[in-house]
Amino acid sequence: MTTSTEQIAGETGALDLMRGYLAADPEAVVAAAAAGAVSPTAAACMRQRASGLLTESVLAGPDFFPCRRVVMGPADIEWLESIPMETAVAEAVLALAGDGATPRLALDDAQLATVFALSAVARCVAVYGREGTTNSLPSSVRRGP
């Protein structure tokens, strides 16, 4: 199995998007989102990577129990509400904050990557703190075949 340039761009974009939100850096967020615009493959890989990071952060939560809904705490909700987002993305992010389920809204790949990245950042910060989250994100993705 080989890794394409588009896959690497998408995976790197997902991580950079999370770092941009952690640092509250609008320019970094815009640059990361542009990686998903390279091709449909890059966009799909970006969404998949961000979705996986969200799943990992939900499972890492100290209060996680598979038989109970996964609900974000008030501090996480407050942080999420403070971030400028388009309406459809904000609705999906806040729905995820309620139970961690994949949003059932009709969003494109870029919107879904944003939803998953924002939600994963909030959940990771709640578990590991801002510095721990920054340190736990991979510094790069696998390059080459």
VENBELFEN-V861134 format. One record per backbone hydrogen bond with DSSP energy under -0.5 kcal/mol. NH is the residue of the N-H (numbers start at 1). CO is the residue of the C=O. Records with the same first field share a line. If there is no record, write none. Layout:
NH=CO, CO
This chain:
4=2
8=4
9=5
10=6
11=7
12=8
13=9
14=10
15=11
16=12
17=13
18=14
19=15
20=16
21=17
22=18
23=19
24=21
25=20
26=24
29=25
30=26
31=27
32=28
33=29
34=30
35=31, 32
36=32, 33
37=33, 34
38=35
43=39
44=40
45=41
46=42
47=43
48=44
49=45
50=46
51=47
52=48
53=49
54=50
55=51
56=52
57=53
58=54
59=55
60=56
61=57, 58
64=61
68=65
70=99
71=69
72=97
77=73
78=74
79=75
80=76
81=77
82=78, 79
83=80
90=86
91=87
92=88
93=89
94=90
95=91
96=92
97=93
98=94, 95
99=95
100=96
107=105
112=108
113=109
114=110
115=111
116=112
117=113
118=114
119=115
120=116
121=117
122=118
123=119
124=120
125=121
126=122
127=123
128=124
129=124, 125
132=128
133=129
134=130
135=131
136=132
137=133
